[in-house]
Amino acid sequence: MHVLDDVKDHLPDRTVDMSYLFYREMLLPLGDWVQKVEAVRNTFAQENGLPARHDHFDWMDTKTVLPARAGSGLD
């Protein structure tokens, strides 16, 4: 049984789910990095006659996305 500690502040004690397991990773500026990489990629694409990409990447979106299986009615 888990007993709350009133002396120390533990992040898992303050979360209702298991998001504390990846909390530190969410602090990383990965979303900004992805945008910069996409901008460099699009510059290269433009200079070489390739189509630009404008993909959406939300680093803070923690929803689980399951791939659709063929014939399962999910696609």
N, C-alpha and C positions, 0 to 999 in steps of 0.2 A: 504494500500500500504506500502511495506517495503522500508525504506530509509536507505542506508548504513551510518554507523557511522564512521567517519574518526578519532575518538579519541580512540575507543576500537577496538580490533581485535576479532571478533566473528567468530568462526569456521563455523557456518552455512552460513556466508557470503562468505566463500571461497570454498564451495563445490557446485558442480553442481547437486548433487543428494541428497538423504536423508541419506547418509552414516554417517553423523555427529551424527545421533541418536544412533549408536552403536560404535562410534569411541573409546570410553574409554574401552569398552569390548574387542576390538581388541588389545589393548595394553597388556592385560593379557597373560601370557605365557601358555595358555591352550594347545597348540600344544605340548610343551615339557612335560607337565603333562601327556597327553594322551600316549606319547611314553614311559614314565617311568612306567605307569600303565600296558601298554601292555607287557613291558619287565618282570615285576613282574609276570604277568599272565602267560606268556610263560615259565618262570622258574618253576612255580607251575605245569603247564601242563606237562612239561618234566619230572618232578619228579614223576608225577602220571600217566604217560603213556597216556596222552591226546595229541591231535594234537596242534601244535603251530598255532597262528594266526598272520598274517602279513597284517592287514587292513591298508588302506591308509586314513589318516585323515588330511586334509589341513585346519587348523584353519583360514587362511587368505582368503580362497575361499568364496566369497560372492554371488556366483551365486545361483539363486533360483532353487531348484530341486523339481519337482513335481512328485509324485508317478504315475506310469502308471496304468490306469484303465483297467480292463478286458474287452475285446471286443471293446476298443476305437481305436485300431490300433496304439496305442503308445507303445505297449510292444513288 
